[in-house]
C-alpha cells in the first residue's frame, strides 16, 4: 500500500494538510470509491483517523484522505488551536473538493468517517453536502452538547462569560490562553481524583507512547471556544440526514457521551439504511486503536461501504 504524504488542499485562506492512503495494487488508470476520514477533537491525521481507520479502509480497496483540521496539526490558519465546528465541517467539504478532482476517484462514490468529535462533524457535513453517499460515526461525539455540559461544568452561560472576558483581554493585547483538554498523565489525573473512564482513556491514548504525536496537541484556544456552545451536530437529522449511516459505539459509556450520542443519532437519522454497531465490552478509546474492538468495527465498516459506495 502506498501513502501520498504532505498533500496540500486549498481551504478558505490557507491550506489543509492531508495524507491520501491508496489501495494495495493501486492503478492510477482506474477509478476507486473514496472516503474522507476526520480526526477527533485535539487530535491529528497521524492518529486514529489516519494510521488506524484510513489505513485499514485503503487496504480494503478505498482511496482514503485523512486530514488535519484548520488551525491545527500541519494545516494552516491562525490563530492556532481554534476548534470551530462550522470550520471543521467546512474542512470536510474542501477535502471532498480535492477528491472529486482526482482522476482515480469516482466522484459518485464518496464516503465519510469520523472518530469522536470527528464523527459529529461527519454527520453534520453529510446533512449539507450531498456528495457524501454513505457515512459512519465511530464512537462519535456531539461536541456542542459536550461543550454545554461536561466541558463547561454544566454551566454554559458562566463559561461563555469567561470566554467573552478572555477574548476581550486578548483583543487588548494579552497573550492568548491555550487550554489542554487533558491532564499531563494518568497518574496526575488519578491523583486529582479523576475517575471518568473517558478522561483516563484519553490521557492514556494521547499522553503516552501508545499514540502520542507532535501534532496531537489536545489543545483548544479558550477565547474561540464559544463558537461550539450553540452548535448541534445532530440538528435537522430527521429531515436532512438520509444517506446510509453506520454508528459504531462501545458499550462502556464515559463522560464524553459517545454511547448516548450514538444511540441518539441512530434513532433520529432519516436514513432508510442505518445500522448501530455496539462493541460489547469496549469503551470510547478502545475503539481508537485496540486491535480487537477496531477489528469488530472494521468487520462491519468495510462491507457497509462496499455495499453503499
Number of C-alpha atoms within 10 A of each C-alpha: 11 14 15 11 11 13 15 18 19 16 19 13 9 15 20 26 25 26 22 24 26 26 20 14 10 17 11 12 8 10 17 24 20 31 31 26 32 35 27 28 22 22 28 27 26 23 23 25 30 26 16 17 26 29 24 19 23 24 18 17 18 29 28 33 31 30 30 29 33 26 21 27 23 20 21 21 18 12 11 17 23 24 24 23 23 15 16 22 23 19 25 24 21 16 23 23 16 15 24 17 11 12 13 18 21 18 21 14 21 27 27 27 30 27 30 30 28 30 31 32 32 31 29 23 24 25 21 13 15 14 18 26 21 27 30 27 29 32 33 31 28 27 29 22 20 22 23 21 16 14 18 15 12 13 13 18 13 12 20 19 12 15 18 17 13 19 21 13 14 14 12 9 9 11 10 16 14 15 13 14 16 19 19 14 17 21 14 13 17 13 10 10 9 14 14 14 17 20 20 21 17 21 23 21 20 21 20 14 9 10 16 17 17 10 16 22 20 21 19 21 20 22 23 19 20 24 16 20 22 11 18 17 26 22 15 14 20 15 12 18 24 19 22 23 29 23 25 30 28 24 17 17 17 20 17 26 20 31 23 18 23 26 16 12 24 19 15 15 23 19 20 11 13 20 17 18 20 21 22 12 10 18 23 30 24 21 25 23 19 12 12 13 23 19 15 16 21 17 11 15 22 16 12 19 26 14 10 16 21
